Amino acid sequence: MEVQEVPLKQIRRPLPRATDQAKVKALMESIQEIGLQEPIEVLEVDGQYYGFSGCHRFEACTNLGYETIRCKVRKAPRSVLQKHLA
């Protein structure tokens, strides 16, 4: 998997997840101090990015006003995306 900076606005999160706001706050503090240590994972399907994990890190970076987030990008066909959505 390739690691790259992806604009937060380009990552679709098709499965809404509830986040623990205390965990998001703690991550925000950690990211401000030492940076994002673990990239989130996204699927790239037909040039579109889809995130299914890393919701707390995603929200923390969004709340901090970051424009991009470090991601492990896995290119996949639409059939793999459909399995994630099932």
C-alpha positions in Angstrom: 0.0 0.0 0.0 1.2 3.5 -0.9 1.2 6.2 1.8 0.3 9.6 0.6 -1.3 12.9 1.7 -5.0 13.0 0.6 -7.2 16.1 0.9 -9.7 15.5 3.7 -12.5 16.9 1.4 -11.9 14.2 -1.1 -12.4 11.3 1.3 -15.9 9.9 1.3 -17.1 8.2 4.5 -20.2 6.3 3.3 -20.8 4.5 6.6 -21.4 7.0 9.4 -19.8 6.0 12.7 -20.3 7.4 16.1 -17.1 8.8 17.6 -16.1 9.2 21.2 -15.5 12.9 21.6 -13.1 12.4 24.5 -10.9 10.2 22.2 -11.1 12.8 19.4 -10.0 15.5 21.8 -7.1 13.4 23.1 -6.1 12.6 19.5 -6.2 16.3 18.6 -3.8 17.1 21.5 -1.5 14.3 20.5 -1.5 15.2 16.8 -0.7 18.9 17.7 2.2 17.7 19.8 3.8 14.9 17.8 1.8 14.7 14.5 -0.3 11.9 13.1 1.6 8.7 13.9 -0.6 6.2 12.1 -2.0 6.9 8.7 -5.7 6.1 8.1 -6.5 3.5 5.4 -8.6 4.4 2.3 -9.7 2.6 -0.8 -9.2 4.4 -4.1 -11.9 3.3 -6.6 -12.0 5.0 -10.0 -10.1 8.0 -8.6 -12.4 8.5 -5.6 -11.2 7.9 -2.0 -13.4 6.0 0.5 -12.6 5.8 4.2 -14.0 3.0 6.4 -11.7 3.1 9.4 -9.7 5.8 11.3 -12.8 7.8 12.1 -11.4 9.3 15.2 -8.1 10.3 13.5 -10.1 11.7 10.5 -12.4 13.8 12.8 -9.4 15.0 14.9 -7.6 16.2 11.8 -10.8 17.8 10.4 -11.4 19.6 13.7 -7.8 20.9 13.7 -8.4 22.4 10.3 -6.0 20.2 8.4 -6.5 20.2 4.6 -4.8 16.8 4.1 -4.3 13.6 6.1 -1.7 10.9 5.6 -3.3 7.7 4.2 -2.4 4.2 3.3 -4.1 4.1 -0.2 -5.2 0.7 -1.6 -6.4 0.8 -5.1 -9.4 -1.4 -5.6 -12.1 -2.2 -8.2 -15.7 -1.2 -7.6 -16.6 -4.8 -6.6 -14.4 -4.4 -3.5 -16.1 -1.2 -2.6 -19.5 -2.9 -2.9 -18.4 -5.6 -0.4 -17.5 -2.8 2.1 -20.9 -1.3 1.7 -22.8 -4.5 2.0 
